[in-house]
Protein backbone atom coordinates (compact mmCIF):
# COMPACT_ATOMS: atom_id res chain seq x y z
CA UNK A 1 0.00 0.00 0.00
CA UNK A 2 0.99 3.63 -0.61
CA UNK A 3 1.98 5.79 2.40
CA UNK A 4 -1.27 7.78 2.24
CA UNK A 5 -3.28 4.55 2.29
CA UNK A 6 -1.28 3.35 5.29
CA UNK A 7 -2.05 6.57 7.13
CA UNK A 8 -5.77 6.27 6.32
CA UNK A 9 -5.81 2.67 7.58
CA UNK A 10 -3.97 3.76 10.75
CA UNK A 11 -6.51 6.51 11.40
CA UNK A 12 -9.42 4.11 10.94
CA UNK A 13 -7.82 1.59 13.28
CA UNK A 14 -7.17 4.26 15.91
CA UNK A 15 -10.76 5.47 15.60
CA UNK A 16 -12.08 1.92 16.02
CA UNK A 17 -9.85 1.38 19.05
CA UNK A 18 -11.03 4.63 20.62
CA UNK A 19 -14.67 3.65 20.05
CA UNK A 20 -14.09 0.27 21.74
CA UNK A 21 -12.47 2.01 24.71
CA UNK A 22 -15.44 4.36 25.04
CA UNK A 23 -17.77 1.40 25.26
CA UNK A 24 -15.68 0.15 28.17
CA UNK A 25 -15.24 3.63 29.70
CA UNK A 26 -18.26 5.70 28.61
CA UNK A 27 -17.43 8.64 30.87
CA UNK A 28 -14.03 9.25 29.30
CA UNK A 29 -13.81 12.99 28.70
CA UNK A 30 -10.67 12.74 26.60
CA UNK A 31 -12.03 9.87 24.51
CA UNK A 32 -15.32 11.64 23.82
CA UNK A 33 -13.46 14.87 23.05
CA UNK A 34 -11.22 13.14 20.51
CA UNK A 35 -14.18 11.41 18.88
CA UNK A 36 -16.04 14.73 18.74
CA UNK A 37 -13.11 16.43 17.03
CA UNK A 38 -12.78 13.53 14.57
CA UNK A 39 -16.52 13.46 13.85
CA UNK A 40 -16.64 17.24 13.37
CA UNK A 41 -13.64 17.10 11.07
CA UNK A 42 -15.36 14.41 9.01
CA UNK A 43 -18.55 16.47 8.81
CA UNK A 44 -20.50 14.04 11.01
CA UNK A 45 -22.23 16.74 13.00
CA UNK A 46 -24.82 14.53 14.70
CA UNK A 47 -22.05 12.29 16.10
CA UNK A 48 -19.94 15.32 17.01
CA UNK A 49 -22.85 16.80 18.94
CA UNK A 50 -23.43 13.52 20.81
CA UNK A 51 -19.75 13.22 21.81
CA UNK A 52 -19.55 16.88 22.82
CA UNK A 53 -22.62 16.55 25.01
CA UNK A 54 -21.03 13.47 26.62
CA UNK A 55 -17.93 15.54 27.40
CA UNK A 56 -20.06 18.29 28.94
CA UNK A 57 -22.15 15.83 30.94
CA UNK A 58 -18.96 14.77 32.71
CA UNK A 59 -17.06 18.08 32.64
CA UNK A 60 -19.42 21.08 32.26
CA UNK A 61 -16.52 23.57 32.35
CA UNK A 62 -14.72 22.04 29.33
CA UNK A 63 -14.64 25.33 27.41
CA UNK A 64 -13.28 23.89 24.17
CA UNK A 65 -16.09 21.33 24.07
CA UNK A 66 -18.72 23.96 24.85
CA UNK A 67 -17.39 26.31 22.15
CA UNK A 68 -17.19 23.42 19.69
CA UNK A 69 -20.77 22.40 20.52
CA UNK A 70 -21.89 25.97 19.80
CA UNK A 71 -20.25 25.78 16.36
CA UNK A 72 -21.73 22.33 15.65
CA UNK A 73 -25.22 23.53 16.61
CA UNK A 74 -24.77 26.61 14.45
CA UNK A 75 -23.71 24.44 11.50
CA UNK A 76 -26.80 22.28 12.05
CA UNK A 77 -29.03 25.37 11.93
CA UNK A 78 -29.78 25.60 15.65
CA UNK A 79 -28.65 29.19 16.15
CA UNK A 80 -30.59 29.58 19.41
CA UNK A 81 -28.84 26.49 20.84
CA UNK A 82 -25.53 27.78 19.53
CA UNK A 83 -26.06 31.13 21.25
CA UNK A 84 -26.93 29.40 24.53
CA UNK A 85 -23.78 27.23 24.43
CA UNK A 86 -21.60 30.17 23.37
CA UNK A 87 -23.01 32.29 26.21
CA UNK A 88 -22.31 29.49 28.70
CA UNK A 89 -18.73 29.17 27.43
CA UNK A 90 -18.23 32.93 27.76
CA UNK A 91 -19.72 33.04 31.27
CA UNK A 92 -17.86 29.95 32.51
CA UNK A 93 -14.56 31.30 31.14
CA UNK A 94 -14.74 34.45 33.23
CA UNK A 95 -15.57 36.44 30.09
CA UNK A 96 -12.62 35.44 27.90
CA UNK A 97 -12.35 37.94 25.00
CA UNK A 98 -12.10 35.26 22.29
CA UNK A 99 -15.22 33.51 23.53
CA UNK A 100 -16.90 36.90 23.88
CA UNK A 101 -16.23 37.73 20.25
CA UNK A 102 -17.64 34.36 19.16
CA UNK A 103 -20.75 35.09 21.21
CA UNK A 104 -21.07 38.56 19.67
CA UNK A 105 -21.18 37.16 16.13
CA UNK A 106 -23.59 34.37 17.10
CA UNK A 107 -25.90 36.95 18.66
CA UNK A 108 -25.72 38.99 15.45
CA UNK A 109 -26.57 35.92 13.42
CA UNK A 110 -29.52 35.35 15.76
CA UNK A 111 -30.66 38.94 15.11
CA UNK A 112 -29.78 40.27 18.57
CA UNK A 113 -27.66 43.36 17.80
CA UNK A 114 -28.26 44.88 21.24
CA UNK A 115 -27.20 41.65 22.95
CA UNK A 116 -24.03 41.69 20.85
CA UNK A 117 -23.30 45.29 21.87
CA UNK A 118 -23.93 44.38 25.51
CA UNK A 119 -21.38 41.55 25.33
CA UNK A 120 -18.85 43.85 23.64
CA UNK A 121 -19.38 46.35 26.47
CA UNK A 122 -18.56 43.62 29.01
CA UNK A 123 -15.18 43.15 27.33
CA UNK A 124 -14.40 46.87 27.65
CA UNK A 125 -13.35 47.16 31.30
CA UNK A 126 -10.45 48.49 33.35
CA UNK A 127 -8.62 45.16 33.09
CA UNK A 128 -8.88 44.87 29.30
CA UNK A 129 -5.67 44.72 27.33
CA UNK A 130 -5.00 47.02 24.40
CA UNK A 131 -5.62 44.08 22.05
CA UNK A 132 -9.00 43.36 23.65
CA UNK A 133 -10.00 47.03 23.46
CA UNK A 134 -9.06 47.09 19.77
CA UNK A 135 -11.19 43.97 19.29
CA UNK A 136 -14.11 45.75 21.02
CA UNK A 137 -13.60 48.86 18.88
CA UNK A 138 -13.76 46.77 15.70
CA UNK A 139 -16.88 44.96 16.92
CA UNK A 140 -18.57 48.27 17.77
CA UNK A 141 -17.57 49.71 14.39
CA UNK A 142 -18.98 46.69 12.56
CA UNK A 143 -22.23 46.95 14.50
CA UNK A 144 -22.54 50.68 13.83
CA UNK A 145 -21.92 51.83 17.40
CA UNK A 146 -19.58 54.56 16.19
CA UNK A 147 -19.12 56.54 19.40
CA UNK A 148 -18.40 53.37 21.38
CA UNK A 149 -15.97 52.29 18.64
CA UNK A 150 -14.10 55.60 18.85
CA UNK A 151 -13.89 55.45 22.65
CA UNK A 152 -12.66 51.84 22.68
CA UNK A 153 -10.10 52.62 19.97
CA UNK A 154 -8.81 55.65 21.89
CA UNK A 155 -8.52 53.51 25.04
CA UNK A 156 -6.70 50.78 23.07
CA UNK A 157 -4.19 53.25 21.68
CA UNK A 158 -3.64 54.76 25.13
CA UNK A 159 -3.22 51.36 26.78
CA UNK A 160 -0.83 49.99 24.16
CA UNK A 161 2.69 49.55 25.46
CA UNK A 162 5.73 51.06 23.80
CA UNK A 163 6.41 47.66 22.22
CA UNK A 164 2.88 47.56 20.73
CA UNK A 165 3.26 50.32 18.13
CA UNK A 166 1.48 48.37 15.37
CA UNK A 167 -1.45 47.70 17.69
CA UNK A 168 -1.62 51.35 18.72
CA UNK A 169 -1.56 52.44 15.05
CA UNK A 170 -4.33 49.94 14.23
CA UNK A 171 -6.40 51.37 17.10
CA UNK A 172 -5.90 54.92 15.82
CA UNK A 173 -6.89 53.82 12.30
CA UNK A 174 -10.03 52.20 13.73
CA UNK A 175 -10.77 55.44 15.60
CA UNK A 176 -10.35 57.39 12.35
CA UNK A 177 -12.66 55.06 10.42
CA UNK A 178 -15.32 55.34 13.14
CA UNK A 179 -15.00 59.13 13.22
CA UNK A 180 -15.28 59.32 9.44
CA UNK A 181 -18.31 57.02 9.44
CA UNK A 182 -19.90 59.29 12.04
CA UNK A 183 -19.27 62.27 9.75
CA UNK A 184 -16.57 63.78 11.96
CA UNK A 185 -13.84 64.42 9.39
CA UNK A 186 -11.73 66.70 11.65
CA UNK A 187 -11.45 63.94 14.28
CA UNK A 188 -10.63 61.39 11.57
CA UNK A 189 -7.87 63.61 10.17
CA UNK A 190 -6.50 64.36 13.66
CA UNK A 191 -6.33 60.65 14.47
CA UNK A 192 -4.47 59.86 11.25
CA UNK A 193 -2.12 62.81 11.86
CA UNK A 194 -0.93 61.14 15.08
CA UNK A 195 0.20 58.11 13.06
CA UNK A 196 2.01 60.37 10.60
CA UNK A 197 3.70 62.16 13.52
CA UNK A 198 4.87 58.81 14.92
CA UNK A 199 6.26 57.84 11.51
CA UNK A 200 8.27 61.08 11.29
CA UNK A 201 9.65 60.70 14.82
RALINVEN-V215904 format. One line per field, one symbol per residue. ss: DSSP state (H for helix, E for strand, - for the rest). phi: phi as a letter, one per 40 degrees, with the letter a starting at -180 (. if undefined). psi: psi as a letter, one per 40 degrees, with the letter a starting at -180 (. if undefined). Layout:
BEGIN
ss = ???
phi = ???
psi = ???
END
This chain:
BEGIN
ss = --HHHHHHHHHHHHHHHHHHHHHH----HHHHHHHHHHHHH---HHHHHHHHHHHHHH----HHHHHHHHHHHHH---HHHHHHHHHHHHHH----HHHHHHHHHHHHH---HHHHHHHHHHH------HHHHHHHHHHHHH---HHHHHHHHHHHHHH-----HHHHHHHHHHHHHHHHH---HHHHHHHHHHHHHHHH-
phi = .cdcccccccccccccccccccccbcccccccccccccccccgccccdccccccccccbccccccccccdccccccgccccccccccccccccggcdccccdcdccccccgbcccccccdccccbcccccccccdccccdcccgcccccccccccccccccccbdcccccccccccccccccgbcdccccccccccccccc
psi = iiddddddddddddddddddddddgeehdddddddddddddeegddddddddddddddgdegdddddddddddddeegddddddddddddddeffhdddddddddddddeegdddddddddddgadehidddddddddddddeegdddddddddddddehidefdddddddddddddddddeegdddddddddddddddd.
END
